[in-house]
C-alpha cells in the first residue's frame, strides 16, 4: 500500500475565533519528519543531520515528528488503544540501518509556536547498526517515517540528508 509522502499542512482554523454561524472544518491530515531532542527542528532535503555517539557506545539519529488532523492517541497512557504506531527508517546506499524503529505511543499536544501543527513526538532514537560514525560522515542517507493511526489512512515523510558527527562524539 502506497502512503502519501510529505503532506503539507493547511493553516489550522481556530474555530473559537470564528463568527457565530460560520462552519469550521477540521484541518487536512498532515505529517512531518524532523529532528530535535527537546523541540521540533524541521528538515529539508539536503540538510545535515547529526549522528550521535550514545552513552551505551552505539550511534543514533534523533527523529521528531509532528502532525495535524491525525488521531493523536493518549500521550499519558502507552496502552491506550487509540495510540498510533510509528516507524522510523534510515537507509544508506539502499541498506537499512535502524535496529528497531517501530513504536506505538500517543503524541503530545504541540507547544503552539507553529499553529499549523497540533501534536508532536520529540527526540525518538533511530538506533543505527554501525560500528563507528565515520561510516556515515559526509554520506547521504534516506531518513523516513510512517505514522499509522488506529483508524484511517497512514502517512509518511521521507528526506535525503547528509550525515555529520555530533560535536561531542
SVG drawing of the C-alpha trace seen along z (x, -y; Angstrom):
<svg xmlns="http://www.w3.org/2000/svg" viewBox="-25 -37 60 41">
<polyline fill="none" stroke="black" stroke-width="0.4" points="0.0,0.0 1.4,-3.4 1.2,-6.1 1.1,-9.8 4.5,-11.4 5.2,-14.8 1.7,-16.2 2.0,-19.9 -0.3,-21.4 -3.1,-23.8 -3.5,-26.5 -5.4,-25.3 -8.7,-27.0 -9.3,-28.4 -13.0,-27.6 -13.4,-29.5 -12.4,-32.7 -14.9,-32.4 -18.1,-34.3 -21.2,-32.6 -22.8,-30.6 -19.6,-30.1 -18.8,-26.4 -15.5,-25.1 -13.9,-22.2 -11.1,-20.2 -7.6,-20.6 -6.4,-18.3 -4.3,-15.4 -0.6,-16.1 2.6,-14.6 6.2,-15.8 9.6,-14.3 12.2,-16.4 14.8,-16.2 15.4,-17.7 15.6,-16.4 13.6,-19.0 11.8,-20.9 10.9,-20.1 13.6,-21.1 12.3,-21.0 14.5,-19.4 14.5,-19.7 16.1,-17.5 19.9,-18.1 20.1,-19.3 22.7,-17.9 21.7,-15.6 23.9,-14.8 24.9,-11.2 25.2,-10.9 27.5,-8.6 25.2,-7.4 26.1,-6.7 25.9,-2.9 28.5,-3.1 26.2,-2.9 25.2,-5.6 21.8,-7.2 19.9,-10.0 17.2,-11.9 13.8,-11.8 11.0,-14.2 7.5,-14.0 4.6,-16.4 1.1,-16.1 -2.3,-17.7 -5.6,-16.2 -4.5,-12.8 -5.8,-11.0 -3.0,-11.6 -4.0,-9.0 -3.0,-9.5 0.5,-10.5 -0.2,-9.8 -1.1,-6.1 1.2,-3.9 -1.5,-1.2 -4.3,-3.4 -5.9,-1.6 -6.2,-4.9 -2.4,-5.4 -0.9,-5.5 2.0,-3.3 5.2,-4.9 8.1,-3.5 11.5,-5.2 13.9,-4.0 17.3,-5.1 18.9,-3.7 22.4,-4.2 23.0,-3.0 19.8,-1.1 20.8,0.8 18.5,0.4 20.5,-0.8 17.9,-1.2 18.0,1.6 14.3,1.3 12.3,-1.7 8.8,-0.6 7.0,-2.1 3.4,-2.9 2.6,-5.9 0.3,-8.9 1.6,-12.2 1.8,-15.2 0.0,-18.5 2.4,-20.9 3.6,-24.0 1.5,-26.2 4.6,-28.0 3.5,-26.8 -0.3,-26.8 -0.1,-24.5 0.7,-21.5 -1.4,-20.2 0.7,-17.3 4.3,-16.0 6.6,-13.3 10.2,-14.5 13.6,-13.0 12.9,-9.4 16.2,-7.5 16.8,-5.9 19.5,-3.5 21.9,-2.7 23.6,0.6 27.1,-0.9 30.4,-0.3 31.6,-4.0 30.2,-7.3 33.0,-7.6 31.0,-5.1 28.4,-7.7 30.1,-11.1 29.5,-13.2 27.3,-10.4 23.7,-10.8 21.1,-8.8 17.3,-8.5 15.5,-9.3 11.9,-8.0 9.0,-7.9 5.4,-6.5 2.5,-7.1 -0.3,-4.6 -3.4,-5.8 -5.7,-3.2 -8.4,-4.3 -8.0,-6.0 -5.0,-6.0 -1.4,-6.1 1.0,-8.9 4.7,-9.1 7.5,-11.5 11.0,-10.9 14.1,-13.1 17.5,-12.7 20.0,-14.1 23.8,-14.4 25.3,-12.9 27.7,-14.9 29.2,-13.8 27.8,-15.4 30.5,-17.8 30.6,-15.9 31.2,-12.4"/>
</svg>
